[in-house]
Structures are given as structure tokens and as C-alpha cells.
Amino acid sequence: MNHMANNWYFGWGWILWLGFVFLTFSSFGHWGYSYRMHRLYGSTPRKDAIHILNERYARGEVTRAQFIEMKADIAKPQS
């Protein structure tokens, strides 16, 4: 009995393994890329307090004195 004929690695079976390895790596690569892009663009950026205060000052909602006081209050360490 010819053992090489029974061994599917000898024929085209190695292409199946290469395809499997390629699909596995490309799937992990796609997952990693889409995860990073979702984190980067998927959610709205969070604004911290100083950015919100700067926007309010730019719109004229707070006076300069209020702005300086609030900015100093934001800069204080939280307890």
C-alpha cells in the first residue's frame, strides 16, 4: 500500500493549512484594528473641566473674574 497517497499533506493539504493560518492572523489583525478605531472614533471625546470653562469664557457666559476664580478652583487638588 502506498503510504504517500494516504497522506493528505503530500497533496494539496498544505494549502489548506496555509489558508487557515492566513485567515487566523488576518482575523486577529482586523479585530485589533477595528478595536483601536472604535476606541479612537467610536465614542465622543470627553471634555475635562478646564476645556468646558474655556468654552464658557469664550462664549461670554462668565466674566474674567469668574473665569480666573473658577480656573484656580479647578487647579486645586481634589480631596
C-alpha positions as CSV (number, residue, x, y, z in Angstrom):
1,M,0.0,0.0,0.0
2,N,1.3,3.4,-0.9
3,H,1.6,5.5,2.3
4,M,2.2,8.7,0.4
5,A,-1.1,8.6,-1.3
6,N,-2.9,8.3,2.0
7,N,-1.0,11.3,3.5
8,W,-3.1,14.4,2.6
9,Y,-0.2,16.7,3.5
10,F,1.6,15.3,0.4
11,G,-1.0,16.7,-1.9
12,W,-2.8,20.0,-1.6
13,G,-3.5,19.8,2.2
14,W,-0.7,22.2,3.0
15,I,-2.5,24.9,1.1
16,L,-5.5,24.4,3.5
17,W,-3.2,24.9,6.5
18,L,-1.6,28.0,4.9
19,G,-5.1,29.4,4.3
20,F,-6.1,28.6,7.9
21,V,-3.0,30.3,9.3
22,F,-3.5,33.4,7.0
23,L,-7.2,33.7,8.0
24,T,-6.4,33.4,11.6
25,F,-3.7,36.1,11.6
26,S,-5.8,38.4,9.4
27,S,-8.8,38.0,11.7
28,F,-6.8,38.9,14.7
29,G,-5.3,41.9,12.8
30,H,-8.8,43.1,11.7
31,W,-10.1,42.7,15.3
32,G,-7.2,44.7,16.7
33,Y,-7.6,47.4,14.1
34,S,-11.3,47.8,14.5
35,Y,-11.0,47.8,18.3
36,R,-8.5,50.6,18.1
37,M,-10.5,52.6,15.7
38,H,-13.7,52.1,17.7
39,R,-11.9,53.4,20.8
40,L,-10.5,56.4,18.8
41,Y,-13.5,57.4,16.8
42,G,-16.4,55.5,18.2
43,S,-17.1,57.4,21.3
44,T,-17.5,61.1,21.9
45,P,-14.4,62.7,23.3
46,R,-14.6,63.6,26.9
47,K,-14.0,67.2,27.8
48,D,-12.4,68.0,31.1
49,A,-13.4,70.9,33.3
50,I,-10.8,73.3,32.0
51,H,-12.0,72.9,28.4
52,I,-15.6,73.4,29.4
53,L,-14.6,76.5,31.4
54,N,-12.6,77.9,28.4
55,E,-15.6,77.4,26.1
56,R,-17.9,79.1,28.5
57,Y,-15.5,82.1,28.8
58,A,-15.1,82.2,25.0
59,R,-18.9,82.4,24.7
60,G,-19.1,85.2,27.3
61,E,-21.1,83.2,29.8
62,V,-18.6,84.0,32.6
63,T,-16.7,87.2,33.4
64,R,-12.9,87.4,33.5
65,A,-13.0,87.5,37.4
66,Q,-15.3,84.4,37.5
67,F,-13.1,82.7,34.9
68,I,-9.9,83.2,37.0
69,E,-11.6,82.1,40.2
70,M,-13.1,79.0,38.6
71,K,-9.8,78.2,36.9
72,A,-8.0,78.4,40.3
73,D,-10.7,76.3,41.9
74,I,-10.2,73.6,39.2
75,A,-6.5,73.6,39.6
76,K,-6.8,72.8,43.3
77,P,-6.1,69.2,44.2
78,Q,-9.2,67.2,44.9
79,S,-9.5,65.8,48.4
